[in-house]
Amino acid sequence: MKQIRTTIVLPEEDIKRIKILAATHNLTMSEVIRRSVRHSANSFTHKKNTNKKSGWRALAGSLDLGGKEPSTRTELYDRYLSEKFSR
């Protein structure tokens, strides 16, 4: 796998943690960061989607209650101007 050198900015406290982990496990700082990124990426892909609506909110959002669509910003502005100038 091709490796690319890059610069990141981290808080001093995080750098200390990385250095301690690297020294403790006889790794380079780069390897600690690579492993951390891989681990985080795996946990993101396996994490449950918490943004999904459930229960009555999901049902209410899926119903077409026949209400009219809200006006666009342009329509609102045009209506405002026409009312303002028609006086």
N, CA, C and O of each residue as an XYZ file, in Angstrom:
348
protein
N       0.851     -1.172      0.000
C       0.000      0.000      0.000
C       0.899      1.237      0.000
O       1.832      1.336      0.796
N       0.611      2.165     -0.888
C       1.389      3.396     -0.979
C       1.102      4.273      0.235
O      -0.050      4.451      0.632
N       2.158      4.813      0.811
C       1.996      5.694      1.965
C       2.294      7.126      1.562
O       3.193      7.385      0.763
N       1.538      8.043      2.118
C       1.686      9.465      1.810
C       2.015     10.201      3.094
O       1.360     10.015      4.120
N       3.026     11.030      3.027
C       3.399     11.844      4.180
C       2.464     13.043      4.246
O       2.216     13.709      3.241
N       1.949     13.307      5.440
C       1.026     14.425      5.615
C       1.254     15.061      6.983
O       1.963     14.512      7.826
N       0.655     16.202      7.185
C       0.769     16.899      8.460
C      -0.615     17.031      9.064
O      -1.565     17.408      8.378
N      -0.729     16.723     10.342
C      -1.988     16.914     11.049
C      -1.711     17.752     12.298
O      -0.590     17.780     12.807
N      -2.726     18.416     12.769
C      -2.602     19.220     13.970
C      -3.432     18.560     15.058
O      -4.634     18.347     14.901
N      -2.764     18.238     16.173
C      -3.418     17.578     17.291
C      -3.118     18.338     18.580
O      -2.086     19.000     18.694
N      -4.014     18.238     19.535
C      -3.729     18.833     20.836
C      -2.515     18.155     21.475
O      -2.243     16.981     21.223
N      -1.805     18.898     22.287
C      -0.600     18.386     22.937
C      -0.900     17.129     23.751
O      -0.092     16.201     23.789
N      -2.041     17.103     24.389
C      -2.437     15.951     25.212
C      -2.556     14.679     24.353
O      -2.160     13.600     24.795
N      -3.096     14.798     23.136
C      -3.215     13.641     22.238
C      -1.840     13.159     21.790
O      -1.609     11.953     21.693
N      -0.928     14.084     21.518
C       0.431     13.709     21.114
C       1.099     12.910     22.237
O       1.762     11.904     21.981
N       0.923     13.359     23.465
C       1.497     12.638     24.611
C       0.942     11.214     24.684
O       1.685     10.258     24.903
N      -0.373     11.088     24.498
C      -0.988      9.749     24.536
C      -0.427      8.850     23.439
O      -0.133      7.677     23.668
N      -0.282      9.421     22.242
C       0.240      8.632     21.118
C       1.671      8.190     21.402
O       2.029      7.041     21.143
N       2.485      9.089     21.929
C       3.869      8.743     22.242
C       3.946      7.648     23.309
O       4.765      6.734     23.213
N       3.094      7.748     24.317
C       3.080      6.725     25.374
C       2.659      5.378     24.808
O       3.277      4.355     25.101
N       1.586      5.379     23.982
C       1.147      4.120     23.361
C       2.240      3.523     22.485
O       2.485      2.318     22.522
N       2.892      4.366     21.701
C       3.945      3.885     20.807
C       5.096      3.276     21.599
O       5.583      2.198     21.258
N       5.527      3.951     22.641
C       6.644      3.454     23.443
C       6.258      2.175     24.185
O       7.051      1.238     24.271
N       5.056      2.143     24.712
C       4.589      0.985     25.472
C       4.521     -0.272     24.616
O       4.840     -1.366     25.081
N       4.101     -0.109     23.356
C       3.904     -1.263     22.470
C       5.009     -1.415     21.425
O       4.884     -2.198     20.483
N       6.081     -0.664     21.603
C       7.226     -0.726     20.692
C       6.809     -0.479     19.232
O       7.198     -1.219     18.329
N       6.019      0.566     19.028
C       5.538      0.954     17.699
C       5.972      2.384     17.403
O       6.390      3.120     18.298
N       5.867      2.758     16.151
C       6.081      4.165     15.804
C       4.783      4.932     16.043
O       3.707      4.341     16.131
N       4.897      6.228     16.144
C       3.699      7.056     16.290
C       2.796      6.880     15.068
O       1.572      6.830     15.192
N       3.406      6.789     13.900
C       2.620      6.603     12.676
C       1.796      5.331     12.726
O       0.633      5.320     12.321
N       2.398      4.257     13.223
C       1.678      2.985     13.290
C       0.524      3.062     14.287
O      -0.543      2.501     14.041
N       0.728      3.748     15.401
C      -0.356      3.920     16.376
C      -1.515      4.665     15.726
O      -2.675      4.289     15.900
N      -1.205      5.712     14.984
C      -2.255      6.498     14.315
C      -2.939      5.665     13.243
O      -4.166      5.685     13.141
N      -2.153      4.917     12.424
C      -2.764      4.074     11.381
C      -3.720      3.055     11.987
O      -4.826      2.863     11.483
N      -3.296      2.402     13.066
C      -4.155      1.404     13.712
C      -5.417      2.061     14.289
O      -6.512      1.504     14.216
N      -5.242      3.227     14.848
C      -6.392      3.946     15.413
C      -7.392      4.321     14.336
O      -8.602      4.210     14.533
N      -6.883      4.765     13.200
C      -7.773      5.132     12.097
C      -8.518      3.917     11.590
O      -9.728      3.981     11.373
N      -7.815      2.805     11.395
C      -8.478      1.584     10.934
C      -9.543      1.123     11.924
O     -10.648      0.753     11.527
N      -9.210      1.147     13.203
C     -10.164      0.730     14.235
C     -11.388      1.648     14.230
O     -12.520      1.171     14.310
N     -11.168      2.957     14.138
C     -12.280      3.914     14.119
C     -13.144      3.723     12.881
O     -14.370      3.787     12.962
N     -12.514      3.491     11.743
C     -13.277      3.297     10.506
C     -14.168      2.077     10.620
O     -15.315      2.106     10.173
N     -13.661      1.006     11.209
C     -14.476     -0.205     11.392
C     -15.639      0.056     12.335
O     -16.744     -0.429     12.091
N     -15.419      0.802     13.395
C     -16.510      1.051     14.332
C     -17.561      1.963     13.720
O     -18.740      1.850     14.056
N     -17.154      2.877     12.816
C     -18.133      3.723     12.140
C     -19.004      2.916     11.194
O     -20.211      3.147     11.120
N     -18.415      1.977     10.474
C     -19.195      1.210      9.503
C     -20.131      0.221     10.183
O     -21.168     -0.129      9.618
N     -19.787     -0.238     11.384
C     -20.635     -1.194     12.082
C     -21.573     -0.541     13.079
O     -22.375     -1.220     13.721
N     -21.477      0.754     13.206
C     -22.303      1.466     14.179
C     -23.740      1.575     13.674
O     -23.974      1.800     12.486
N     -24.676      1.416     14.566
C     -26.089      1.524     14.222
C     -26.402      2.967     13.833
O     -25.901      3.906     14.451
N     -27.223      3.134     12.815
C     -27.621      4.471     12.378
C     -28.584      5.064     13.404
O     -29.739      4.646     13.494
N     -28.106      6.038     14.174
C     -28.928      6.629     15.228
C     -29.761      7.795     14.726
O     -30.619      8.301     15.449
N     -29.517      8.230     13.483
C     -30.277      9.356     12.944
C     -31.623      8.918     12.373
O     -32.481      9.752     12.086
N     -31.802      7.632     12.212
C     -33.026      7.130     11.609
C     -34.202      7.308     12.562
O     -34.120      6.971     13.743
N     -35.289      7.839     12.032
C     -36.483      8.014     12.849
C     -37.127      6.651     13.086
O     -37.095      5.773     12.224
N     -37.701      6.498     14.251
C     -38.362      5.230     14.543
C     -39.702      5.496     15.199
O     -39.987      6.607     15.647
N     -40.505      4.473     15.245
C     -41.794      4.580     15.904
C     -42.749      5.516     15.190
O     -42.833      5.512     13.962
N     -43.471      6.320     15.962
C     -44.513      7.190     15.404
C     -43.935      8.281     14.514
O     -44.610      8.745     13.595
N     -42.668      8.710     14.774
C     -42.084      9.754     13.921
C     -41.848      9.250     12.502
O     -42.052      9.988     11.539
N     -41.422      8.005     12.371
C     -41.219      7.421     11.052
C     -42.549      7.290     10.323
O     -42.640      7.576      9.129
N     -43.579      6.858     11.045
C     -44.896      6.700     10.452
C     -45.461      8.053     10.022
O     -45.966      8.187      8.908
N     -45.378      9.048     10.895
C     -45.917     10.373     10.579
C     -45.204     10.987      9.378
O     -45.835     11.653      8.559
N     -43.907     10.770      9.268
C     -43.162     11.316      8.144
C     -43.481     10.640      6.826
O     -43.267     11.225      5.764
N     -43.991      9.412      6.877
C     -44.282      8.681      5.651
C     -45.703      8.901      5.151
O     -46.028      8.496      4.034
N     -46.550      9.529      5.947
C     -47.938      9.735      5.552
C     -48.101     10.990      4.700
O     -47.484     12.018      4.977
N     -48.915     10.905      3.683
C     -49.271     12.075      2.890
C     -50.608     12.576      3.407
O     -51.653     11.987      3.131
N     -50.568     13.664      4.156
C     -51.775     14.170      4.791
C     -52.514     15.181      3.921
O     -53.496     15.774      4.366
N     -52.061     15.382      2.705
C     -52.780     16.228      1.768
C     -52.587     17.723      1.980
O     -53.289     18.524      1.363
N     -51.670     18.107      2.820
C     -51.410     19.528      3.030
C     -50.714     20.139      1.830
O     -50.112     19.427      1.026
N     -50.795     21.465      1.705
C     -50.132     22.089      0.567
C     -48.642     22.258      0.855
O     -48.222     22.369      2.006
N     -47.875     22.275     -0.194
C     -46.435     22.435     -0.083
C     -46.110     23.852      0.386
O     -46.806     24.793      0.003
N     -45.094     24.026      1.187
C     -44.715     25.370      1.613
C     -44.187     26.180      0.424
O     -43.606     25.630     -0.511
N     -44.399     27.481      0.482
C     -43.944     28.356     -0.596
C     -42.428     28.435     -0.601
O     -41.772     28.307      0.433
N     -41.887     28.651     -1.802
C     -40.447     28.835     -1.901
C     -40.091     30.247     -1.460
O     -40.961     31.110     -1.345
N     -38.836     30.469     -1.221
C     -38.367     31.790     -0.815
C     -38.701     32.837     -1.872
O     -39.099     33.954     -1.541
N     -38.540     32.478     -3.141
C     -38.834     33.408     -4.232
C     -40.313     33.760     -4.257
O     -40.673     34.923     -4.437
N     -41.177     32.757     -4.077
C     -42.619     33.015     -4.055
C     -42.995     33.933     -2.892
O     -43.804     34.848     -3.052
N     -42.414     33.689     -1.741
C     -42.693     34.541     -0.582
C     -42.239     35.978     -0.828
O     -42.949     36.925     -0.492
N     -41.065     36.132     -1.409
C     -40.525     37.458     -1.683
C     -41.380     38.183     -2.719
O     -41.679     39.366     -2.559
N     -41.774     37.479     -3.778
C     -42.625     38.082     -4.809
C     -43.969     38.502     -4.227
O     -44.474     39.580     -4.541
N     -44.542     37.665     -3.391
C     -45.826     37.993     -2.760
C     -45.692     39.220     -1.858
O     -46.568     40.084     -1.842
N     -44.605     39.288     -1.119
C     -44.358     40.426     -0.235
C     -44.237     41.725     -1.038
O     -44.827     42.747     -0.686
N     -43.461     41.663     -2.124
C     -43.283     42.865     -2.943
C     -44.586     43.305     -3.610
O     -44.879     44.499     -3.674
N     -45.360     42.353     -4.100
C     -46.612     42.723     -4.756
C     -47.592     43.350     -3.758
O     -48.315     44.285     -4.103
N     -47.617     42.835     -2.516
C     -48.468     43.431     -1.490
C     -47.959     44.807     -1.081
O     -48.755     45.706     -0.809
N     -46.674     44.975     -1.036
C     -46.083     46.235     -0.616
C     -46.361     47.343     -1.649
O     -46.681     48.474     -1.284
N     -46.235     47.001     -2.941
C     -46.410     48.001     -3.995
C     -47.862     48.203     -4.416
O     -48.169     49.172     -5.110
N     -48.749     47.317     -4.015
C     -50.160     47.462     -4.417
C     -50.923     48.399     -3.479
O     -52.086     48.699     -3.750
N     -50.339     48.854     -2.432
C     -51.006     49.735     -1.481
C     -51.143     51.139     -1.988
O     -51.686     51.997     -1.292
